[in-house]
Amino acid sequence: QVQLVERGGGLVQPGGSLRLSCEAYGTGIRFHTMGWYRQALGKQRELVATLTTDGTADYADSVKGRFTISRDNTNNTAHLQMDSLKSEDTGVYYCLANEAAYDYWGQGTQVTVSS
């Protein structure tokens, strides 16, 4: 069974940084798209950033210039470097991996930005 394991969440002060990782286990699939969505308390899940195998990146306007997504397709691993974090970045971040036919989701990791 495919498992997406997310790591790197935590509590940081405004202006701080976190680095999230998402690694796929139990598969040799080279996912077309990997990335993250986030969900703040009481709000809908929204795109944060995604990256395709051909190098196309998509970022939410709210994180452009602050977040950087990268991936290692050989190891089925993606990373999200989050800098200059703001309180509005707080939420549960869910890793997504897509192989065209199906979307796989990680367990989610809590990111809290607070002073």
BELDA-V116385 format. One record per backbone hydrogen bond with DSSP energy under -0.5 kcal/mol. NH is the residue of the N-H (numbers start at 1). CO is the residue of the C=O. E is the energy in kcal/mol with one decimal. If there is no record, write none. Layout:
# BELDA-V116385
nh=NH co=CO e=E
nh=NH co=CO e=E
This chain:
# BELDA-V116385
nh=3 co=25 e=-2.0
nh=5 co=3 e=-0.6
nh=5 co=23 e=-2.6
nh=6 co=4 e=-0.6
nh=7 co=21 e=-2.1
nh=10 co=110 e=-0.9
nh=12 co=112 e=-2.6
nh=15 co=85 e=-3.4
nh=16 co=13 e=-2.3
nh=18 co=82 e=-2.2
nh=20 co=80 e=-2.6
nh=21 co=7 e=-2.4
nh=22 co=78 e=-2.3
nh=23 co=5 e=-2.0
nh=24 co=76 e=-2.5
nh=25 co=3 e=-3.0
nh=31 co=29 e=-1.0
nh=32 co=98 e=-1.2
nh=33 co=98 e=-1.8
nh=34 co=51 e=-2.0
nh=35 co=96 e=-2.1
nh=36 co=49 e=-2.8
nh=37 co=94 e=-2.4
nh=38 co=46 e=-2.6
nh=39 co=92 e=-2.0
nh=43 co=40 e=-2.4
nh=46 co=38 e=-2.9
nh=48 co=36 e=-2.3
nh=49 co=36 e=-1.6
nh=50 co=58 e=-2.1
nh=51 co=34 e=-2.6
nh=52 co=56 e=-1.9
nh=53 co=32 e=-1.6
nh=55 co=52 e=-1.6
nh=57 co=55 e=-0.6
nh=58 co=50 e=-2.3
nh=60 co=48 e=-2.5
nh=63 co=60 e=-1.7
nh=64 co=60 e=-1.0
nh=66 co=63 e=-2.2
nh=67 co=63 e=-2.2
nh=68 co=81 e=-2.3
nh=70 co=79 e=-2.4
nh=72 co=77 e=-3.8
nh=73 co=71 e=-0.6
nh=76 co=73 e=-0.6
nh=77 co=72 e=-2.2
nh=78 co=22 e=-2.5
nh=79 co=70 e=-3.1
nh=80 co=20 e=-2.4
nh=81 co=68 e=-2.9
nh=82 co=18 e=-3.2
nh=82 co=80 e=-0.6
nh=83 co=66 e=-2.1
nh=83 co=81 e=-0.6
nh=84 co=15 e=-0.6
nh=85 co=16 e=-2.3
nh=89 co=86 e=-2.0
nh=90 co=87 e=-1.7
nh=91 co=111 e=-2.6
nh=92 co=39 e=-2.3
nh=93 co=91 e=-0.6
nh=93 co=109 e=-3.0
nh=94 co=37 e=-3.5
nh=94 co=92 e=-0.5
nh=95 co=93 e=-0.5
nh=96 co=35 e=-3.1
nh=97 co=104 e=-2.3
nh=98 co=33 e=-3.0
nh=99 co=102 e=-1.9
nh=101 co=99 e=-1.7
nh=104 co=97 e=-3.0
nh=106 co=95 e=-2.4
nh=107 co=4 e=-0.7
nh=109 co=93 e=-1.9
nh=111 co=91 e=-2.8
nh=112 co=10 e=-2.6
nh=114 co=12 e=-2.4
nh=114 co=112 e=-0.6
